[in-house]
Amino acid sequence: MAAVLEHRPSVCPHDCPSTCALEVEVLDGRRIGKVRGAKDHSYTAGVICSKVARYAERIHHPERLTVPLRRKGDKGRRESFVPIDWEDALDIVAEALLRIERTAGSEAIWPYYYAGTMGLVMRDGINRLRHVKRYSGQYSTICVPLAWNGFIAGTGRLAGSDPREMARSDLVVIWGTNAASTQVNVMTHALEARRERKARIVVIDTYLNATAKQADLFVCLRPGTDGALACAVMHVLFREGFADREYLARHTDCPAGLEEHLASRTLKWAQRITGVPAKTIEELARMIGATPRTYLRLGYGFSRQRNGAVNMHAAASIAAVTGAWRHEGGGAFHSNGAIYHWDKTMIEGLDVIDPSIRVFDQSRIGAVLEGDAQDIADGPRVEALLIQGTNPMMVAPEYERVRRGFARDDLFICVHEQFMTETAAAADIVLPATMFLEHDDLYQAGGQQHILLGPKVIDPPEGCRSNHEVVCALARRGSVGLLLSVADGHGVVVLAAGLSVVIPALAHDLDSPLCGAAGVARVLPSDRPSSDPCGIEGFAGGSVGLAARIRIQRATDLAADARSDHRSQSGGCGIAAALAELIADHRSGDPAQEGAGGLVLGHIAAGKGNDPGDRQRSDKPARRKDAMKHHDSP
């Protein structure tokens, strides 16, 4: 008998800006087959990387962890572990944490996590436990701070031109990212611009990678010298009259000072620093200057260098000098992290943060575990780690120091993982984790501007539990009453328009007494007035990405600054009810929901402050003499 084949929407959970919408084959309701990009999603456009396309190999891998393990022998040896019951494993972890709290203080415990999943609940929920229990904090530094801060220094916020506008650009500059290998959707839109508009592609990087091989011009520079290259490019832009002085005067703070500073940043000066021939720098500058619709796609390579923030700031400033922000298909982009305006109080326990609790630098985990005075100051030594979503023994800096720290006999370690990683092998307790197709979660894109729901597609192996379940289980054992805990521990926290609600895992929670209309479980403060059963009143302020009055549909356009009465006209928790119905339709196999672009909840109108319709549009390459309509700067 042939297997029953269904197609279900989902979202890629990996730490990649693309946040691809997926279509997943489900075989007999138990296993997945092929994974494809959602064709009707305007950014994914049917294209995903080969790693995710082969996800069936990972989710059904025979070496996957499916039972909790307790270490009985030496650290780092996989044969040192024996199976243990889930409840016993959780009891051991909770007892160890409570003992350390009593003897060394709560700050001796450090919950450590990162982007093994980018789902807002499964990734960030560990912070609820951290803040309520007053455990040591974490400043996440491994990936983004240098690049983000450099971009924000120039634009004022972490947002840029709509990434889909690359397809309407006449010159795409891909700088500091090997997009062909790590962000294939960037190439999708850049190559569309080349195909449809005869746009040129420039790649700036430190080696001849897969993206560079597709470029019309490849600029190979020495690592860490991007700022010098950007300064020389702007030197030429001012020197040869390509600078948009009217735009600079209206939208920048010190154009005269910048021009004066750049006067000495000559081509020869930059050649000596960057290793790029002066003629190549000049060619690049003239290409940018002569092309109003130049799109600067700036990558995370800027975070891999000590001076990455100033290099990013300099590169992003090129778009301001030329006034490229005025034009559809022009401007600069790094991430859209600032456009969503979530209220994450429920997910992360923001209302119970104690500012006196110390915060550790994630990248210095080796130094922290070795008790470096620079890190722990006068606080207690870290005696316990609770780790989700990361493998610090392989990815954290100072490899040898990290390994020495993990080797401490007096350090209790609990790792929640999918496979026996190097970090898991050093743990005292290992807990098996679900994968993204086995739980519900909500995702926001960084490299685009869609909000996507990733519903549970198949059941996990019997012994696996989600991050959310583990956090809730430890909270109960720690007598914490402030954490979100719905029915049997399953649930997706949805935060939209400042409204915090819970969508339970509907396959088994629909009949829960906690559920209201359309399967919405409502978490009500004890003083919630009976006249406001959905807890909506009082959340009407602020700039939001979703308005609860608008029914959630596929690819619905919702303005970033939409303001609305949050009461659904049909009654109930408007956005929550719509989300619950969306999940229920998905679970029941409603064909209307299949191929729904990853269950797109909506996309934020990101970019230059106004609707792109306010900007100059063109179906043909623009020339400098074209009339340039004013558009607000980012």
GIPE-V984956 format. One record per residue. N is the residue number from 0. OMEGA is omega in radians with two decimals (* if undefined). Layout:
# GIPE-V984956
N&OMEGA + N&OMEGA
This chain:
# GIPE-V984956
0&-3.10 + 1&3.12 + 2&3.06 + 3&-3.07 + 4&3.05 + 5&3.05 + 6&-3.11 + 7&3.08 + 8&3.06 + 9&-3.09 + 10&3.08 + 11&-3.07 + 12&-2.95 + 13&-3.09 + 14&-3.13 + 15&-3.09 + 16&-3.01 + 17&-3.13 + 18&-2.97 + 19&2.98 + 20&-2.99 + 21&2.90 + 22&-2.99 + 23&3.01 + 24&3.07 + 25&-3.08 + 26&3.11 + 27&3.08 + 28&-3.02 + 29&-3.07 + 30&3.07 + 31&3.06 + 32&-3.12 + 33&3.06 + 34&-3.10 + 35&3.01 + 36&3.13 + 37&-3.07 + 38&-3.07 + 39&3.03 + 40&-2.92 + 41&3.08 + 42&3.13 + 43&3.04 + 44&3.05 + 45&-3.04 + 46&3.03 + 47&-3.13 + 48&-3.09 + 49&-3.14 + 50&-3.12 + 51&3.10 + 52&-3.13 + 53&-3.01 + 54&3.09 + 55&3.13 + 56&-3.13 + 57&-3.01 + 58&3.14 + 59&-3.09 + 60&-3.10 + 61&-3.13 + 62&3.13 + 63&3.09 + 64&-3.14 + 65&3.11 + 66&3.09 + 67&-3.08 + 68&3.05 + 69&-3.13 + 70&3.10 + 71&-3.11 + 72&-3.07 + 73&3.04 + 74&3.05 + 75&-3.13 + 76&-3.07 + 77&3.13 + 78&-3.14 + 79&-3.00 + 80&3.04 + 81&3.13 + 82&3.14 + 83&3.11 + 84&-3.12 + 85&-3.09 + 86&3.10 + 87&-3.14 + 88&3.13 + 89&3.10 + 90&-3.14 + 91&-3.13 + 92&-3.11 + 93&3.14 + 94&3.12 + 95&-3.13 + 96&3.13 + 97&3.11 + 98&-3.13 + 99&3.05 + 100&-3.10 + 101&-3.00 + 102&-3.04 + 103&-3.11 + 104&-3.05 + 105&-3.10 + 106&3.05 + 107&3.12 + 108&-3.10 + 109&2.96 + 110&-3.02 + 111&-3.06 + 112&2.93 + 113&-2.81 + 114&2.99 + 115&2.90 + 116&3.09 + 117&3.05 + 118&-3.01 + 119&-3.12 + 120&-3.04 + 121&3.10 + 122&-2.92 + 123&-3.08 + 124&3.12 + 125&3.13 + 126&3.04 + 127&3.13 + 128&-3.14 + 129&-3.01 + 130&3.13 + 131&-3.10 + 132&3.11 + 133&3.03 + 134&3.13 + 135&-3.11 + 136&3.14 + 137&2.98 + 138&-3.02 + 139&-3.00 + 140&-2.99 + 141&-2.92 + 142&-2.75 + 143&-2.90 + 144&-3.10 + 145&-3.13 + 146&-3.12 + 147&-3.09 + 148&3.07 + 149&3.13 + 150&-3.14 + 151&3.12 + 152&-3.12 + 153&-3.03 + 154&-3.11 + 155&3.10 + 156&-3.08 + 157&3.13 + 158&-3.12 + 159&-3.13 + 160&3.08 + 161&-3.09 + 162&3.11 + 163&3.12 + 164&3.02 + 165&-3.13 + 166&3.13 + 167&3.12 + 168&3.05 + 169&3.07 + 170&3.12 + 171&3.12 + 172&-3.14 + 173&-2.91 + 174&3.04 + 175&3.04 + 176&3.09 + 177&-2.95 + 178&-3.11 + 179&-3.14 + 180&-2.98 + 181&3.10 + 182&-2.98 + 183&-3.10 + 184&3.02 + 185&-3.13 + 186&3.10 + 187&-3.06 + 188&3.09 + 189&-3.13 + 190&3.04 + 191&3.09 + 192&3.11 + 193&-3.07 + 194&-3.02 + 195&-3.03 + 196&-3.06 + 197&3.10 + 198&3.06 + 199&-3.14 + 200&3.06 + 201&3.07 + 202&3.10 + 203&-3.10 + 204&-3.03 + 205&3.09 + 206&-3.09 + 207&-3.11 + 208&-3.08 + 209&3.12 + 210&-3.13 + 211&-3.12 + 212&3.12 + 213&-3.03 + 214&2.95 + 215&3.07 + 216&3.06 + 217&3.12 + 218&-3.11 + 219&-3.08 + 220&3.09 + 221&3.14 + 222&3.07 + 223&-3.08 + 224&-3.09 + 225&-3.13 + 226&3.11 + 227&3.10 + 228&-3.14 + 229&3.13 + 230&3.13 + 231&3.07 + 232&3.14 + 233&3.05 + 234&-3.14 + 235&-3.13 + 236&3.09 + 237&-3.05 + 238&-3.01 + 239&3.01 + 240&3.11 + 241&-3.13 + 242&3.11 + 243&-3.00 + 244&3.10 + 245&3.11 + 246&3.13 + 247&-3.11 + 248&-3.08 + 249&-2.90 + 250&3.08 + 251&-2.96 + 252&-3.05 + 253&-3.07 + 254&3.14 + 255&3.11 + 256&3.10 + 257&-3.12 + 258&3.10 + 259&3.13 + 260&-3.06 + 261&-3.08 + 262&-3.13 + 263&-3.13 + 264&-3.02 + 265&3.12 + 266&3.13 + 267&3.10 + 268&-3.12 + 269&3.11 + 270&-3.14 + 271&-3.09 + 272&-2.98 + 273&-3.02 + 274&3.12 + 275&3.14 + 276&-3.12 + 277&-3.14 + 278&3.13 + 279&3.10 + 280&-3.14 + 281&3.10 + 282&3.12 + 283&-3.11 + 284&-3.12 + 285&3.05 + 286&-3.14 + 287&-3.10 + 288&-3.09 + 289&-3.05 + 290&-3.11 + 291&-3.13 + 292&3.05 + 293&-3.11 + 294&3.14 + 295&3.10 + 296&-2.98 + 297&-2.97 + 298&-3.07 + 299&3.03 + 300&3.12 + 301&3.12 + 302&-3.07 + 303&-3.11 + 304&-3.03 + 305&-3.13 + 306&-3.05 + 307&-3.10 + 308&-3.13 + 309&3.09 + 310&3.10 + 311&3.13 + 312&-3.13 + 313&-3.12 + 314&-3.14 + 315&-3.11 + 316&3.14 + 317&-3.12 + 318&3.09 + 319&-3.14 + 320&-3.11 + 321&-3.06 + 322&-3.10 + 323&3.12 + 324&-3.12 + 325&-2.83 + 326&2.93 + 327&-3.05 + 328&3.12 + 329&3.13 + 330&-3.11 + 331&3.14 + 332&2.96 + 333&-3.14 + 334&3.10 + 335&-3.03 + 336&-3.02 + 337&-2.97 + 338&-2.90 + 339&3.03 + 340&3.10 + 341&2.87 + 342&-3.06 + 343&-3.11 + 344&-3.09 + 345&-3.11 + 346&-2.97 + 347&-3.12 + 348&-3.05 + 349&-3.10 + 350&-3.13 + 351&3.10 + 352&3.03 + 353&-3.06 + 354&3.12 + 355&-3.13 + 356&-3.10 + 357&-3.13 + 358&-3.14 + 359&3.00 + 360&-3.13 + 361&-3.07 + 362&-3.10 + 363&-3.12 + 364&3.10 + 365&3.13 + 366&3.13 + 367&-3.10 + 368&3.08 + 369&3.07 + 370&3.14 + 371&-3.08 + 372&3.10 + 373&-3.05 + 374&-3.05 + 375&3.11 + 376&-3.13 + 377&3.12 + 378&-3.13 + 379&3.03 + 380&3.10 + 381&-3.11 + 382&3.13 + 383&3.04 + 384&2.97 + 385&-2.94 + 386&3.03 + 387&2.93 + 388&3.11 + 389&-3.13 + 390&-2.97 + 391&3.13 + 392&3.10 + 393&-3.02 + 394&-3.11 + 395&3.10 + 396&3.13 + 397&-3.03 + 398&-3.07 + 399&-3.13 + 400&3.10 + 401&-3.13 + 402&3.08 + 403&3.13 + 404&3.14 + 405&-3.12 + 406&-3.14 + 407&3.12 + 408&-3.10 + 409&-3.13 + 410&3.07 + 411&-3.08 + 412&2.97 + 413&-3.13 + 414&3.11 + 415&-2.93 + 416&3.11 + 417&3.13 + 418&3.12 + 419&3.12 + 420&3.09 + 421&3.13 + 422&3.12 + 423&-3.13 + 424&3.12 + 425&-3.02 + 426&2.98 + 427&3.09 + 428&3.06 + 429&-3.13 + 430&-3.12 + 431&-3.02 + 432&3.02 + 433&2.99 + 434&-2.91 + 435&3.13 + 436&-3.06 + 437&3.07 + 438&3.08 + 439&3.00 + 440&-3.11 + 441&-3.04 + 442&2.95 + 443&-3.12 + 444&3.02 + 445&-3.11 + 446&3.05 + 447&-3.11 + 448&3.07 + 449&2.92 + 450&-3.03 + 451&3.07 + 452&3.09 + 453&-3.09 + 454&3.03 + 455&-3.08 + 456&3.10 + 457&3.07 + 458&3.07 + 459&2.97 + 460&-2.98 + 461&-3.04 + 462&-3.06 + 463&3.10 + 464&-3.08 + 465&3.06 + 466&-3.13 + 467&3.13 + 468&-3.11 + 469&3.11 + 470&-3.14 + 471&-3.13 + 472&3.10 + 473&3.11 + 474&3.13 + 475&3.14 + 476&3.09 + 477&3.12 + 478&3.12 + 479&-3.11 + 480&-3.04 + 481&-3.07 + 482&3.08 + 483&3.09 + 484&-3.01 + 485&3.10 + 486&-3.08 + 487&3.07 + 488&3.10 + 489&3.04 + 490&3.01 + 491&3.05 + 492&3.11 + 493&3.11 + 494&-3.11 + 495&-3.13 + 496&-3.14 + 497&-3.09 + 498&3.14 + 499&3.12 + 500&-3.12 + 501&3.01 + 502&-3.11 + 503&3.07 + 504&-2.84 + 505&-3.10 + 506&-3.11 + 507&-3.08 + 508&-3.05 + 509&-3.10 + 510&-3.13 + 511&3.08 + 512&3.10 + 513&-3.01 + 514&3.04 + 515&-3.13 + 516&3.10 + 517&3.04 + 518&-3.14 + 519&3.06 + 520&-3.07 + 521&3.08 + 522&-3.00 + 523&2.99 + 524&-3.07 + 525&-3.11 + 526&-3.13 + 527&-3.13 + 528&-3.13 + 529&3.12 + 530&-3.11 + 531&-3.00 + 532&-3.13 + 533&3.12 + 534&-3.03 + 535&-3.07 + 536&-3.13 + 537&3.14 + 538&-2.98 + 539&-3.06 + 540&3.01 + 541&3.08 + 542&-2.98 + 543&-3.14 + 544&-3.13 + 545&3.04 + 546&-3.00 + 547&-3.13 + 548&-3.07 + 549&-3.13 + 550&-3.10 + 551&3.13 + 552&3.09 + 553&3.02 + 554&3.09 + 555&3.10 + 556&3.10 + 557&-3.08 + 558&-3.09 + 559&-3.09 + 560&-3.14 + 561&3.05 + 562&-3.06 + 563&2.87 + 564&-3.02 + 565&3.10 + 566&3.07 + 567&-3.13 + 568&3.13 + 569&-3.13 + 570&3.13 + 571&-3.12 + 572&-2.95 + 573&-3.06 + 574&3.14 + 575&-3.14 + 576&3.13 + 577&3.11 + 578&-3.14 + 579&3.12 + 580&3.13 + 581&3.10 + 582&-3.12 + 583&3.09 + 584&3.13 + 585&-3.11 + 586&-3.08 + 587&3.10 + 588&3.09 + 589&-3.09 + 590&3.13 + 591&-3.11 + 592&-3.10 + 593&-3.10 + 594&-3.05 + 595&3.08 + 596&3.13 + 597&-3.05 + 598&3.13 + 599&3.11 + 600&-3.13 + 601&3.01 + 602&-3.11 + 603&3.06 + 604&-3.08 + 605&3.04 + 606&-2.87 + 607&3.03 + 608&3.11 + 609&3.06 + 610&-3.14 + 611&3.11 + 612&3.11 + 613&-3.04 + 614&-3.11 + 615&3.11 + 616&3.12 + 617&3.01 + 618&3.14 + 619&3.08 + 620&-3.13 + 621&3.07 + 622&-3.04 + 623&-3.10 + 624&3.12 + 625&3.05 + 626&-3.08 + 627&-3.13 + 628&-3.10 + 629&2.99 + 630&-3.11 + 631&3.09 + 632&-3.10 + 633&*
